Amino acid sequence: MNKEFKSKILMLIIAGTLVFSFSACIRSADIHLGGNPPVKKKKGRPPHHAPAHGYRAKYIYYYYPAAQVYFDTGRRVYFYMDGPSWRMTVSLPPHIRIALGERVTIEMDSDKPYKKHKIHKKKYPPGHFKKGKGKKKTWFPG
């Protein structure tokens, strides 16, 4: 065999060995093209659709006792009584008036504040601000 041919074969063997040994060291990567990337589940945590253990969402409402109206500060919607049922709306109908200073702040775990309306109505009757020390009260259920 020719000396030049032997050196080319030796170079190919060395290059092949190097490529093979380095490819074993390279870690494969996930590649995602377009759209949202796939969600990887983290160990020790609940899935994205379930709340974490011991965690509850908090909703903060302004309750206006004189009008019996709730305002959800996060979603910026009102809840008011319309006949026998409760309505949710981004603006109140013209016949409902609220005094902006006469409100209480209520923090709840529910997105339906009217579910505890009987409790709120009893605890904060219309005009209770005249008897109280201040215009704004904060109430956290215990």
C-alpha positions in Angstrom: 0.0 0.0 0.0 1.0 3.5 -0.7 2.3 5.6 2.3 -0.1 8.5 1.4 -3.1 6.1 1.3 -2.2 4.6 4.7 -2.0 8.1 6.3 -5.5 9.0 4.8 -7.0 5.8 6.3 -5.4 6.4 9.6 -6.8 10.0 9.6 -10.3 8.7 8.8 -10.1 6.2 11.6 -8.9 8.8 14.1 -11.6 11.3 13.0 -14.3 8.6 13.2 -13.2 7.7 16.7 -13.2 11.3 17.8 -16.6 11.9 16.4 -18.0 8.8 17.9 -16.5 9.5 21.4 -17.7 13.2 21.4 -21.2 12.3 20.3 -21.6 10.1 23.3 -20.9 13.2 25.5 -23.4 15.5 23.9 -26.8 15.6 25.6 -29.8 15.7 23.3 -32.0 18.8 23.5 -35.7 19.2 23.0 -36.5 21.3 20.0 -39.9 22.9 19.6 -40.9 24.9 16.6 -43.7 27.4 16.7 -46.7 27.7 19.1 -46.4 27.3 22.8 -43.5 25.1 24.1 -44.5 21.8 25.7 -45.1 22.1 29.5 -42.9 20.0 31.6 -44.3 18.7 34.8 -42.2 19.7 37.8 -41.7 17.0 40.5 -43.5 17.5 43.7 -46.0 20.0 42.4 -49.6 19.5 41.4 -50.6 19.7 37.7 -51.3 23.2 36.4 -55.1 22.6 36.5 -55.1 21.8 40.3 -54.4 24.3 43.0 -51.4 23.8 45.2 -52.0 22.0 48.5 -53.3 24.5 51.1 -53.6 27.3 48.5 -56.9 29.0 47.8 -57.5 31.9 45.4 -58.4 35.1 47.2 -61.0 37.4 45.8 -61.3 41.0 47.1 -64.7 42.7 47.0 -66.0 46.1 47.9 -69.4 45.7 49.4 -71.8 48.6 49.4 -74.4 47.9 52.1 -76.9 50.7 51.2 -77.2 49.3 47.6 -76.3 45.7 48.4 -73.8 45.7 45.6 -70.4 43.9 45.4 -67.5 45.1 43.3 -64.8 42.5 42.4 -61.6 44.4 42.4 -59.7 41.8 40.4 -62.1 41.2 37.6 -63.6 44.8 37.8 -67.2 43.6 37.7 -70.3 44.3 39.9 -72.7 41.9 41.4 -76.2 43.1 42.2 -79.6 41.7 42.9 -82.1 41.8 40.0 -85.4 40.4 41.2 -84.8 37.0 42.6 -81.4 36.5 41.0 -77.9 38.0 41.1 -76.4 39.6 38.1 -72.8 40.2 37.1 -72.0 43.3 35.0 -69.2 45.7 34.2 -71.4 48.7 34.9 -74.4 49.1 37.2 -77.8 50.0 35.8 -78.9 53.6 36.2 -81.4 52.9 39.0 -78.7 51.6 41.4 -76.6 54.2 43.1 -73.7 53.5 45.4 -71.9 55.9 47.8 -68.3 55.4 47.0 -67.0 56.1 50.5 -69.5 53.8 52.2 -68.1 50.4 51.6 -66.4 47.5 53.3 -63.6 45.4 51.9 -64.3 41.7 52.0 -61.7 39.0 51.1 -63.2 35.6 50.2 -62.2 32.3 48.6 -65.2 32.4 46.3 -65.8 34.0 43.0 -69.5 34.4 44.0 -69.7 36.9 46.9 -73.5 36.8 47.0 -73.3 33.2 48.3 -72.6 34.8 51.8 -74.8 37.8 51.3 -77.0 37.0 54.3 -73.9 37.2 56.6 -72.7 40.4 55.0 -76.2 42.0 55.1 -76.5 41.2 58.8 -72.9 42.3 59.7 -73.0 45.5 57.6 -76.5 46.9 57.6 -77.2 50.1 55.6 -76.1 53.1 57.5 -73.7 51.3 59.8 -71.0 53.8 58.9 -72.9 56.5 60.8 -72.5 54.4 63.9 -68.9 53.3 63.2 -65.6 55.0 63.7 -64.5 55.3 60.0 -65.9 55.2 56.5 -63.9 52.2 55.3 -63.8 48.9 57.1 -61.9 45.8 56.2 -63.3 42.4 57.0 -61.4 39.1 56.7 -63.5 36.0 57.5 -61.8 34.0 60.3 
